[in-house]
Amino acid sequence: MVLLFAGGMAVFAYLLTRFFGGDSSTVLTVWLSGCGVSLLLPLLLLVGGARTYRRYAVPLGDIMDAADAVASGNLDVQVEPRGARDFRRLADSFNRMTAKLARADQQRRNLTADVAHELRTPIHIIQGNLEGILDNIYEATPEHIKATLQETQTLARLVDDLSILSLAESGQLPLHLETVDVSELLEDVATSFGPEAELKGVDLQVDVEAADPVPVFADAGRLDQVLGNLVANALRHTPEGGTVTLGAASVANGVRMTVEDTGEGIPASDLPYVFDRFWRGDRSRTRAHGAANSGLGLAIASQLVQAHGGEISARSHVGEGTIFTIILPDSARSDAAV
């Protein structure tokens, strides 16, 4: 093949040179040039093809293999970003997607385990009390019946909380929006929790900066639930002699509400997780703080605020207290003015 190729190029060079009137040196030059170009062109095509394969085919194959792995249930797969810029961006997007899927799957597993854990204790107490009565271990006294009733109320409260949380997260929670005076709302919450605060020896205060009403277009019942969850959490972690302060003020493009306490505070390592379902800084205190502490209060508060288009955040220092801040959009201004 090489001899045939070289001979063919020699004949081509000879004929081309004769046609243009060249000499023998021209024939040699044309022959060498033709051989060089003929050999170089396939080499260039091979190098270009290999580069194209590395830039496009290989990263595309990696992403396809990773997609197959995700389809088979492996959510931990990651793709090495390489190749052309668009493929690197695609790999980065794919990796972020699988990371979110893995986190969502882990949260689902944690939710299942946490719900089972939360249900187990009251169910065992109810079962134990009823079996004890049936086996005549103790009489069906009002105390035993009351204890059993409290555990059923715990179960009902947990189911209601999970239902609210599920609806809020899916965007299907109905909101009855109206113009609400935040100042009055804070006063109502303080009145509701006043006896509990007094019993614990905690000073519950309301501090509204403006003398005029602070309106916001929202669901009064849901906002009351948000503030109630935050105040209940603050009272639970504020020792006797401490203070819980509810505040409100108009800010640019919104209304700010705060619930501040002088309690034990939250460690910096735990602060990013305070709005997660069933989060507790100290799980050993779960039952000690009462049946109402399902571990869903802050998660529900966060979802309800987001359902209003607002934001909620927490700042805390251990030993100094915690401040929860809610920012709601100031859409009530125009409605109030109409």
N, C-alpha and C positions, 0 to 999 in steps of 0.2 A: 504493500500500500504506500509505503514511504517512497519507494523507487518510482512507482507510477505517478505519485503526486509530484515528485521532483522533476521527472521527465515531462509531465504535462506542463508544469510551470516554465520549464526551459523552452519548450515549443512555443508557448504563449509569449514569452519574452522575446524570442527570436522573431516571430511574426510581427509583434508590435513594433520592434526596433526597425525591421525592414520596412514596415509601413511608414514610419516617421523618418526613415533615413539615418539611423544611428549606426555606430560601429560595434565591435565586439565588446568593448568595455561597457557600452550602454546596455548590451544584452545581459552582461553579468550583473550590472546594477539593478536592472529591472527584475531579473530572476531572483536576486537576493531580497529585494524589496517585497516582491510578491510572496515569496516563501515566508518572510518575516511577518507580513500582514496576515497571511493565511493561518500561521501558527498563533499569532498574538490574539487574533479575534476570538477563537474558541476559549483561549485562556481568560480573556477579559469577560466573556460571557459566563464562564465557570465561576470566576471570582464574584461577578455581580450577582449571579444566581445564589451563591452561598451566602452572600451578605443579605440579599433579600429574604432568603430562608430564615436567617438568624433574626432579622428585624421584624418579620411578619409571621411566618409560619410557626416558628418555635414558641413565641409568646402566646399566639392564638391557641396552639396546642396545649400549652400550660393552663390557660384559662378554661378550655374545654374539659381537660382532665379534672381540674378543680371543681368545675360545675357538676361533673358526674359524681365526684366525691360528696358534694353537698347534697345532691339528689339521693344518694345512698345513706345519708344520715350523719356524715362527718362534717360537723360545723366548725371544727378547729382548723380546717385547711386554709393555707395562705399561699398566695402566688407571688413569686419573686418579680418585682417590676423590672422589665428589661425590654429591649427592642425600641421601636419608634416611640415618639413622645405620646401619641394617642394610646398606644398599647400600655405604656407605663401608667397613664392616667386611668385606663380601664382596670389595670391590675390593682391600683390603689383603691378605686371605688369598689372593686370586688372584695378586697380585703376588709374594707370598712363595713361592707354589707355582711360578710360572714361573721365579723366580730360582733356586730349588733345582733345577728341571729343567735350567736352563741350566748350572748348576755341574756337575750330574751328567753332562750331555752333554759338557762340556768335559773332565771327568775321564776319561770314556770315551775321548775322542779322545787325551788325553795318555797314557793307559795303553797304547793301541794303538801310539802313536809310541814310547813308552819301551820297550815289549816288543820292538818291531822293532829299536830301537837296541841293546838289551842282547843280542839274539840275533845281530845282524849281526857283531860283532867275533869271538866264538868260532867262528862258522860260517866266516868268512873265513880264520881261522887254520887251522882243520881242513882246509878246502879247499886252502889254499896248501900245507900240509905234505904232504897226500896227492898233489896234483898234482906237487909237487917230487920226491917219491919215484918216481912213475910216469914222469916225464920224465927221470929219472936226473940231476937237478940236484944232489941230495945223496942219500946212502945212508940206508937205514932204520935209523939208529943208535938205540940206546936213548934218547938224549937227544931226538931228534925224535919218537919214539913216545911218550915220557913227556909231552912238551909237548902233543901231540895228545890224549892221554888226559886231561890236566888240563883242556883246553877242553871235552871231552865231559862231564867231571864238573861243570864250570861250568854247562853247559846243563841237565844233570839237576837240579842244585841250584836253578836258576832255575825250572824247571818245577814242582819240588816246592814251592818257596816260593809260586808263583802259585796252586797248587792249595790249599795251606793257607789262604792269604789269601782266596781265593774262597769256600771252605767256611765260614770264620769270619765273613765279611761277610754271608753268606746265612743264618747261624744253623744250619748243618747239620754243623758240625764236632763229631764225637763226643768227649765228655769222660768219662774214667774217674775219677770223683770218689771220694776217700778222704781220711782225716785225714792231713795231711802236717805234719811238724815243719819249720817254715821255717828254724830254726837249722841242722838237718842238711842241708837243701837248699842253703843258702848255703855251707856247708863243702864239699859235693860240687862245687858250681860252682867254688869257689876252687881245689880240688884239680885239677879238669879244666883250668883255665886257668893254673895255677901255672907250668908249663914255659914257656908263651908269654910270661907276664909277666916271668919271670926272664930269658929271652932278650932282651927289650926293655929290661931294666933298670928295670922298673916294680914298685913294691911293692904287691902285692895282699893286702888285709887283709879280715878279717871282724869286724864289730863288732855284737854282739847285746846289747841292753840288759839283758834279763831272763836270769837264771840258769836258770829253768825253761823247758821246751819252749814254743815259740810255735806252736800248732797252727792249721791252716786247712783247711777242707774244699775240696779242689781236685784237679785232675789234676796229679800230680807231674811227669809227663813234659812237659806243656805249660808248667808254671811253670819247669821247668828250661830249656826252650827260650827263654822270655821273658828270664830272667836271663842266659842264655848270649848272646843277641843284644845285650843291654845291656852286658854285660862286654866282648864283642868290640868293640863300638862305642867303649867307653871306652878300651880298650887301643890302638885304632887312632889315637886322637886325644890320647893322653897321651905326652909326650916322656920320654926316659930320665931317671931320677931322680924321676919323678912317682909319684903314689899313686892307686890305685883301691880304694875301700872299699865293701864290701857290708854293709848294715845291716838290722836287723829289730827291730821293737818292737810290743808290743800297744798299740792305741789304742782310743778309744771306738768301739764298734760295728765294730771291724775290726782288721786286722793291716796294719802299714806295713812295706814293704820299700824300700830305697833302694840305688842304685848311684851313687856319687859319685866323680868324678875331678878331678884337678888339671891337666887338659889345656888346650887352646887356647880352649875355650869356643865358644859359638854366638852370633852377632850377634842382637840383639833383633829385627831385621827378619826373620830366618830362623826364629826360635823357633816361631811358630805353625804352621810347615809341616813340622816334623821327623818327624811321624808319617804324612806323606803317602807314597804309593808312589813309589819311585825318587827320593826327595828326597835331595840331597847339597848341602852348603854350597859345595863347590868341585868341579865336575864334572871339572876337569882332573886330579883325583887318583884318578879312578875305577879305572883299571888299576894305578896305582902302589900302591894299597892291597891289591892281590891280587884273585884271582878270587872269593873268598868275599864280597866287598862288592857284593852285587847291588842295594843300595838299597832292599831290602824288609824288612830286619831290624827296624827300628823300627815300620814299618807292621804287621808280623806281631805284634810284641810288644803293640802297642796293641789289635789285634783279639782276641788271646788273653786279655788282661786283661779286656776288655769281655765276652767269652764267659763269664767267671767272675763277671760282675756287678760287677766292680771298676772302678777308675779309674786312669789313668796320666797323669802330668804331667811337665814338664821345667822346670827353672830354670837359668839360665846367665848368666855374665858373661864377656865376652871377656878372655882372658888369665888368668882365675881358675879356670875349670873349669865342670863341669856336674853337676847332680844330677837323676837320674830317680827319681821317687817313685811307688810302686804302693800303692794301698789296696784290699785285698780284704775283702769282708764277713766278719764274725766268726761265720759259721754253724757252725764246727767246735767251738765251745765246748760247745754242748749235745750234739753227737755224741760229743765226747771224754768227756763226763761220764756218758754212758749205760753 
